[in-house]
Amino acid sequence: RHARSRGLACAMIEIRNDEISGEAGQRKWADLLTGIFSDLEPKEASGSRQRAVGKSVQSAS
């Protein structure tokens, strides 16, 4: 189920494929989105989330 149909807050993000086709673009967007998402989550939850994001970015290279 999607968040919208259940009345939950949600956002859609679309990134052009040419923006993330290389490692530099992937890093740029990972850093940008990590900064945005860390501003949105409660401080007590940020540690585990940042580790998960870092792992997924590392494995994508």
C-alpha positions as CSV (number, residue, x, y, z in Angstrom):
1,R,0.0,0.0,0.0
2,H,1.0,3.5,-0.7
3,A,1.1,6.2,1.9
4,R,-1.2,8.6,0.1
5,S,-4.1,6.1,-0.1
6,R,-3.7,5.5,3.7
7,G,-3.7,9.2,4.5
8,L,0.0,9.3,5.5
9,A,2.3,12.2,4.7
10,C,4.5,11.4,1.7
11,A,6.7,12.9,-1.0
12,M,7.8,11.8,-4.4
13,I,11.3,12.4,-5.7
14,E,12.2,12.1,-9.3
15,I,15.9,12.2,-10.4
16,R,16.9,12.1,-14.1
17,N,18.9,9.0,-14.9
18,D,21.7,11.1,-16.5
19,E,22.1,12.9,-13.2
20,I,23.0,9.6,-11.4
21,S,24.7,7.6,-14.2
22,G,28.2,8.2,-12.8
23,E,29.7,7.9,-9.3
24,A,30.0,11.7,-8.9
25,G,26.3,12.3,-9.7
26,Q,25.3,9.5,-7.3
27,R,27.4,11.0,-4.5
28,K,26.0,14.5,-5.2
29,W,22.4,13.3,-4.9
30,A,23.1,11.0,-2.0
31,D,24.7,13.9,-0.1
32,L,21.9,16.3,-1.0
33,L,19.1,13.9,-0.1
34,T,20.8,12.7,3.1
35,G,21.0,16.4,4.2
36,I,17.3,16.9,3.5
37,F,16.1,13.7,5.1
38,S,18.3,14.2,8.2
39,D,16.6,17.6,8.8
40,L,13.2,15.9,8.7
41,E,13.8,13.0,11.1
42,P,13.9,13.2,14.9
43,K,17.4,13.6,16.3
44,E,17.2,10.3,18.3
45,A,16.6,8.3,15.1
46,S,19.4,9.9,13.0
47,G,22.2,7.5,14.0
48,S,20.8,4.3,12.5
49,R,19.4,6.0,9.4
50,Q,22.7,7.6,8.5
51,R,24.5,4.3,8.7
52,A,21.9,2.7,6.5
53,V,22.1,5.5,3.9
54,G,25.9,5.3,4.0
55,K,25.9,1.6,3.3
56,S,23.5,1.8,0.4
57,V,25.6,4.6,-1.2
58,Q,28.8,2.6,-0.7
59,S,27.4,-0.5,-2.3
60,A,26.1,1.4,-5.3
61,S,29.6,2.4,-6.5
